[in-house]
């Protein structure tokens, strides 16, 4: 995804991510970094109710799965470190963890919720 602007926060200059309703056709980070790290998208269908995951945004603009509770309905489907890109087609890039949590909670009564995540699959051997 192209970086559209930069934001100054606490003396740091951080890129902002573009927002859209429709997921872009490419992976968030491209097919592979130059240094050989590959990522891929994962779509997870979540049932109604609490999901049992903890979302954080350590970079300030990209929500990430920080923890998965033992009782989570998504255990085995979502990994710690997965980036949360979309919830029911709503772009989460650029949202705070608090805002993403509110978004997920606001849809807790829906029969299903669709989460699109970006997952690193590891280092490629060259």
N, C-alpha and C positions, 0 to 999 in steps of 0.2 A: 504494500500500500504506500502510496507517496505521502511524504510528510507535507502538510499544507502550511504550517505556521510554527513558530516557536514561542514559548511562554517562559518568562523569567519567574522562577519560584525559589525563594531562599538563596538567591545568588547564583542559582544554576539555570542554564537555558535548556529547557526540555521541549522535545517535539510534541506537537499535538496531533492526534490522529483524526482523519476525516470521519464524518459520521454519515451513515446512510441506513435505510431500512432493509435493503436487499444485500445479502452477503456478496462480496466481490468474488469473482471466479478463481482467483489465485489464493494460495496460502498467505497468511498474514506476513510471514517472514520470507516468502518465496519458497521455491522448491528446496533450496539448500543454501546455507551460508557459504561464503568463500572458504571458510575454515573447515567445512565438511559437516556441519550440524544440520540434520534433516528434520523437518516438521511435517505434520499432516493434520487434517481436520477430523474431528470426531463429532458425530451427532448422537445425542442421548435423549431418549424420551423418558421424562420423569413423571411419576404419578402425582395425583393431588396430595396435599399435605406437606409437612416439613420434609426437607431434603436431607438434612443432617450434614451439610458441608459448611465450611467457613471460608469466606471470600476476603481477600486482602488486596490492596493496591500499592505495593511497596514502591513502584516507580511513579505513582501518582496519576497514571493515565491508562493503566492496563490491569483490569481485575484478574486475579489469579486464585486458583483453589489453594488455600493455605493449609487446610486440615479436613479430614473426612472422619466423622464420628463412627464408632463401632456399629451403631444401629442404623446407619444411613442406608436409605433405599438405593442410593447410587454407588454404594461400595462395590468395587470391582468393575464399575463402568467409567468412573471419573478418577483421575490420579492427582495427587498433590503436585502442583507445578503446572497443571493445565491452565491455559489462558482462556477466560470466558469471553467469547466474541459476541454471541447473540443469545437472547432469551426470547423465544416466540417471534423471531424475526426482527427484534429490536436490537440495534447495535449498542453493545455495552462498552466498546472501546472509548476511552475518555471519561467514563463514569467512575465515581468514587466507589469504594467497597460498600459504603453505607447506602448509596443510591441503588446499586445493583441488588443489595439485600432487600430493599424496599420493593424493587421491581419484582423479584422472585416471590416475595411474600404476597404482593398484590394479586398474584396469579395462583396462589396456593389452593383455591377452590376449583380451578380448572381441572377437568378430567385428566388432561395431559399437558405437559409443558415441554417444549423442544429447546434443548441447550446445544449450542454449537461451540465446541472448544478447539483450541489449537494445542497440539501435543507434540513435544519433541520426541523423536524416536531414537535418538542417540547419535553418536559420532560415526561417520562413515569411514571405513578403512579404505585407504587409497593404495 
